[in-house]
Amino acid sequence: MADLAIVFHWTPTDCADFSLRELMEWRERARQRSMNEAPHGAQPPPPGAARRRR
């Protein structure tokens, strides 16, 4: 969860409702983003956005 906090600026509370699978998926996204160095100010979708897609 430290990866999520550093890359996406999320708190443990933001991720509390994630399943283990969701945490691992977001962790992988954080790893990829940290490797690619997103442009300054780029923000990911808020936690749970993947579940709210139309």
N, C-alpha and C positions, 0 to 999 in steps of 0.2 A: 504494500500500500504506500510505501514511501515513494515509489516511482510515480504513482498517481498524484501524490501531494506535490512533488517537485515539478513535474511536467505540466499537470493540469490545474494545479493550485486547489485541489480538492481536500477536504478534511475527512477524517474517518466517518463522521456523521453523514457526509455526502454519499459515502459508499456503503453505508450500513445495511441497506436493503438489497445489495447485490448478492446474487448466488455466487458460489465459488467459481463456476464457469464464467460468469460475467466479470468477476474480478480478474481472472486470468486473461480474458479477452481485452479488457481495458489496460491491463498491465503490458500486454504485447503492443498495443497501440502506443502506450507511453514510451516503451523501448524504441519503437520505430521512429516516433517523433523526436526523441532525444538524439537519435543517430542522424536524423536529417536536419536538425536545427531549424524549426519553423521560423518564419519571419517574425521579428519582434512585434508583439501585440496580438499575434494570432491566438485565437481561443478555440478550444474544442467545444463540441456540443455539451450542454449540461448533463450531469449524471442522469441516466435513465432515458435519455433522448432516443436511444436505439429502440427502446420498448414502446415509444410513443409515435413512431413513424406511421405515416398513413399508408 
